[in-house]
């Protein structure tokens, strides 16, 4: 058995492919080409490895034993065939990928994306040959690169691409240390269904599965579902899960608001767990169609045209199983208190579906200084939680390095302990009755209820949207401080 490649060497090998593309295409486009090629190489190397095993066992030709192969690689579509090409290399790559997809319709349809392989003005034959030769320098068989190691290498490359491509990475990479916290809060169980309506590269689904694995539980018993509007991103999600050894999943390309993919008896399918980081304040969406939504996702109201956040929010709530359903949604703070969604928030609070609002520190959104929050919803709250919402101010529970923040184990432990206890903790957590929240115009800002919230400054802004977001939060903090001041003056007998 060949020696396994070290993680460091694997990462160097992966990143070496991206380096070959520098200067030819934008960093944000690396993923279109690198991920499909890596997956093409992987399935061919695994196919060859399976052939060797079949030959040993049956002393025959491996290609005649289709049931022994995870995927079918048609004749003429193997990596080795493409490697022999010296001209029209892009055409050969594209044809091979399409044939593999066609011969594996249930599992691989569309998985290689739609990169413009035949456009020689972007990538010449010479560049593609260099790329193929570099990737040919390693064998990506299961014995040489086990599923876990390859999956970790994929995650490394996703992170590197996000670093290299700047602000375009927001939909491409969600802070994994935060996703781990969200998953721990929801505590998925063996055999449960987990759904991400805007799944990107599948990171949230993957973290949820690997969490069970870390706990020594059967993570392959989970049923994973995801939808994403972007073709290449949804394809990478499928590759990412496959390469981590996860087979029981369904990832669909499509617009979740316009055409939700997961239906049952003409109604939205419902899941045990929903994890999501929806795109922030989409302006171009079909509000009129949502107003007449056939799936009843407008049960609390129709959001304004300029901000689709509460359309995603209601889609997620509607997708939760009525008995077991719970969700964790990553949002910017403004979603908690904007006047435009006031009536929707009131109805959500009346429905008593919101369990916890967790305020987090800055820079946990990729390449943005904005503060973020996680909203936890649950249909069946514990009796002591009913009619109440827990607010946690974890704005200081963060480690900041350069332009990026992350949560360490001790941060997660402190937050989880507060969340599970559902009790008041001075300066950190507050249990607030729904009636009190409604008297504050359904304001869900953590600063309204937990007194030690960290104020933000306009100096943290990098974009107009960030500045507006920070200004809105600062305004809410001022209102709360002013109200406390007036209240305290009244208690000591001060009158105008």
N, C-alpha and C positions, 0 to 999 in steps of 0.2 A: 504494500500500500504506500503511495507517495506521501511524503511529509506535507503537512498542511502549511499553507502560507501564513506568515505572521500578519497580524492586523496592520502593523505599520507598513509592511511591504505591500499589502493589498491596497491601502489608502494611497500610497505613493503611485502604485500602478493605475488606480482609478484617476487620480488627479493628473497623471501624466497624459492621459487622453485629452483632458480639457485643455492642457497647456498647448497641445498641438493645434488647437482651434483658435488660439488667441491671435487677434489681428485679422482673422478672416470673417468672423461673425461676432455679434454682440454677446456679452456674457449671459444676458437673459435668455439667449437662444441655445446655449450649450445643451440644456436638458433635452431639446428636440432630437439631437443627434447622439449624444453619449449614452443615454439610458436605453434607447432601442438597440444600439449596437451591443452594449453589455449584455442585454437580455438575449439577443440573438446568439451571441457567443456562449452564454450559459446553457441555453437549451440544446445547442449542438454538442457541447462538451459532455453534458449529462447523457445525451442520446448515445454518444460514442462509448461512454463508460458502461451504460446498460448493455450495449452490444457485446462488450468484452465479457460481461457476466453471463450473458446468454450463451455465448460461444463456449465458455467454460462448462456450463451446465449441460448443454445439449449437443455440443460439438457440431453446431450448424451455423447458419447465417443469421445474424441478429435481426436484420431487417425483416425477416419473415415472421418474426414473433412480435407483432404489434402490441399485444397485450402486456408485454414486458416494458413498454416505453411509456413514460409519463406524457410525452408529446410525440406527434408524428412529424418527422422531417422528410419531406418528399425528395426524391432523387433530383439532383441538380440545384437544390435549395440549401445545401449545407454550407456552413461557414468556409470550409476548405475549398469549395467550388468558387465562392466569391473571392477568396484570397488569391486565386489564380488569375483573376482578371487584371489586365493592365490598362484597358480603355473602357470607357462607359461604366466605370465602377459603380457610380450611383444608380444606374439602371439595374445592374446586377443585384445590388443591395435591396433595392425596392422590390424587384421581382421575387427574390428569395423570401423576403418578409411577407409579402402578400400571399405566396403559396403556402407558407407555414400557417398563416392566419386561416386561409381557406380550408386547410386540412385539419384544423383544430377549432371548429366553429364554436363549440360550447365554451371553451376556456380561453381561447386566444383571439377571438374576433376583435379586430381593431386595436390590438394591444401595442403594436409598433408605432401608432400615431400616424401623422401625415407630414412628416418632415420633407422638404423639397430636395430629395436626394439627387434628382437629375439636373438640378440647376448648377451648372459648372461655373457660373459667375460668382457663386457663393463658395462652393467647395469644389476645387479642381480634382481631376483624377489623381494627381500627385498627392494632394492633401489627404484624400480618402485612402489611398494606398498606405501612406504613412500611419494613418490612424489604425487601419486594419493590422498592419505589421506590429504596431505597438501592442494592440490588444491580443495579438497572437502569441505574444511573449510569455503569457501565463495560461495554464489550463484551469478552467473554471468548473471542474468536475466536483461532485459531491465529496469525494474523498480528499481532494486537494483543498477545496474551499467549502466547508460545511455550511448549511443554511444560515446558522446564527452569524458566522463570521461574514458571509456575503451580505446578509442583511445589515449588519453594523457598518460595513463598507458603503453600502447604499445610503444609509443615514448620514454618514460622513460626507458623502458627495452632495447630498441634498443640502446640507448645512453650508458646504463650501460654495455651491452655486448661489445660495441665498446671500452669502457674504459678498460674492463677486458681482451680483446683479443689482445690489442696492435696493431701492424702494420697491422695485417690481417683485421683490421676494415676499411681500406680505401674504399673498395667497399661496405661496409656495412652501413656506416654512413657519410653523407655529412653535413657539418656545417649548421645548420638550420638558423642561423642568416644571413648567406650569401645567402642561397637559397631565403629567404624572400626578400632580396635586388634584386636579379635577377628577381624574380617574379614581384616586383613592377616596375622594369624598363620595363618589357614587357607588363604589365597592361592587363591581360586577361579579356575578356568581357563575359557576360552571353551568353551561347549557343555555345561558341567557342570550338574548339578541341585543346587538349594539349597533346604533345607527348614527351616521354623520351626514347631514343633508348638504354640506358644503365641504367635502372630504379632502380636497386638495390632493396631496400625495399619499394620503392614507395614514398620516402620522398618529392621529388620535386613535383610530381603530387599532393600529399596531401597538401603541403604548398600552391600551386596555388589555390586549391579548397577552403581551409580554409581562404585564403585572401579575396575571394569574400564574404564568409560568414561574416567575420569581417566588411566588407563594407555594410552589410545589403542586399546583392544581392543574387539571386537564384543560389547558387553554385552547386546545383544538376543538373542544366541545362548544365553544362560542360560535354564534352565527353573526357574521359581520356584514353590514350593508352600508353603502356609501353612494353619493351622487355628486358630480361636479360638472360645471358647465364647460370646462376646458378639456379638449380632447387629449392633449399630451399629458396634462396633469392627472386626469382620470386614468390614463394608461399607466403612468408611473405608479399610481396607487396600486393597481393590480399587480404590476411587477414587484413592487415593494413587499406586498403580502405573500406572493408566491415565493419570493426569495428568502423570506423568513420561515418558510415551511408551513404556511397557513393556506389551506385549500378551501375551507368552507366560508366563502364570502361571495358577495355580489356587488360589484362596482359598476355604476351606470353613468354614461355621459349624458348630461341634459340640464336644463334650467329647472331647478327645484321649485321655484315659485310658479312658473308658467306650466311646467309639465312634470309634476312629481312622479318619480319612477316606480315607487313601491305602493301598490294598491292591492286591496283584497275585497272582493265583492263590490267593486266600484267605489270603495271608500279607502281613505288613507290607511295604509298598514300601520299597526302600532307596535312599538318596541319596548323592551324592558329598560334600556339605557339609551340616552341620546347625548352625544358629545358634539359640540359645535363651536366654531369660530367664524360666524357669518361675515361676509364682506360688509364693510362699514358704510352705511348711508348711501346705498345705491340710488341714483336718481333716475336712471332709465329702466323702468320696470312697468308692467302693465297694471296700473292701479285699477282701471275700470274692470278688468277681468277679475281681479282679486275682490272687488266689491260684490261681484256676483259669483264668487267661488263655489264650484259644485261640491267641494269637499268640506265646506263649512269652516275654513280656516280664518274667516273674518269674525269669529264669534265674539270678540271683544271690541271690534271696530276696524276701520280701514285707515291705515297710516297715510301720512301726507306723501305726495308724489316725490318730493325731494329726499325722502328718507324711508327706505324699505326695511329698516331694522325690525320694526314690530310685525312686519309680514313674516319674516323669518322666525321671529319669536313665537308667533301664534302657530306657524306651521310645526314648530318643534313641540309645542304643548299638545297640539292635536295628534302628533305622532307618538305620544307617550301612552303606553298601556294603562288602562284605567285602574288596574290593581297594583301592578308592580312598577309602573313607569316613573322614572326620574331623569332629570337632565341637568347638565352643566353647560352654560353658554358663556363664552368670552366676549365681552363688549367693551367699548370705550365708556367712560363715565357718563357722558352726556345722555345716553339712553335712559338713565335713571330718573331724570328730572325735567326733560325738555317739555315746554308747554304744549307743543304741537301734538304730543301723544298723551296728554293728561287724562282724557276720558278713557282711553284704552287701559292705562295703568289702573285707574279706579276700578274698572271692571275685573281686571286680573286680580287685584287685591281682594275684591269682594268674592271672587271665586276661590280664594284661599289656596292658590296653587303655588305661590312663591314661598319657599322655605328659608332661603338664606341669600343675603347680598354680601359678597366679599369684596372689599376694596383693596386693590393691590398697588404696588409701587410703580414708578416710572420705567419706561423702556422695556417693558415685557412684550409690547407689540414690536414685531421685527422692524428695526431701523426707524423707529418712531419714538419720540420722547413722551408720548401721551401716557397718562395713567390709565390703567385698565381695571375692569371688575369682572367677577364671575357671578352669575345669577344661577342659583340652584332652585329647581322646581320639582315638586313631588305631588302626585295626586293623593296618595294615602299618607298623610303626615301622622306621626305618633300623636296620641291623645293630648299630651302636654304641649305639642307644637301647634295645635289647631288654633286658628284665629290670630297667629303671631308670625313675625318674621325676625330672624336673627341677623343682625348687622355686625360684621367683623371689619375692623380697620387694621389691615395688614400692610399698610403703605410703607412701613419701615422694615417689614420682613422681606428683605431683598438684598442681594449682593450685586453691586454695579461695577462692571469692568469695562472701561472705555465706552463704547456706544451701546453696549448690550447688558441686560440684567438677567439674573437667574435666581432660582430659589434653591437653597441648600436643604439638607435633610432636617436640620433643626428649625428652619422656617416652616417647612411642611408639617412637622410634628406639632408646633405651637398652634398653627391654624387648624389642623385636624382635631386636636384636643378640644379647642374652643367650639368647633362645629359639632362634634359628637356630644359634648356636654349640654349644648343649647342653654347656656346660663349666662348671666351678666358677669363680665370680667372688666373691672375698672380700667378705663382707658383703652380697651381692646375690643370688647364685644358687648352688645346690648340686645336683649329680647324686647321687641316693641309690638304691642297689640295693633292689629290692623286698623282699629278705630282711630287710634292716635295718628297713624300714618295718613289716614284720609283727612284728618284735620289740618295736615300740612300739605294739602293739595296733592296727595298721593305721591309725594316726593320720596324717592327711594335712595337718595344720596346718603352715603354712609356718614358724611359730615353733619347731617341733620341730627344724628342720634348718638354717635360716639364722639366724645369731646376732644380726643387728642389727635384728630385727623391732621395729617401734614398738608399744609397749604402749598399750592403750586404757584409758580411765577411765570410771567410772560417770557422770561429769559429762556425758558425751556422749549419755546416754540421753534419749529423749523418750517412749518407750512401755515397757510392761513387757517386751514381746518384745525390744526393743533392749537393755534392761538385762540380761536373761538371756543374750542373745547376747554382749554385752560381757563379762559375768562369766565365761562359759564360755571365751572366748578368753584372758582374763586368767589363769584357772586353768591353762590349758595352758602359757602362758608361764612361770608360776611353777614348774610341774612341771619344765619343761626347765631353768630356771635352777638349781633345786635339784639336779637330776641332774648338771649340769655342776660345781656346787660340790662335791658328794660325790666326783665323779671326780677333780677337781683336788686335793682334800685327800688322796685315796688315793695320788696320784702323788708327793706330797711326804712320804709316810710318816706322815700323821696317822691315829691310831686312837683310837676311843672307849675 
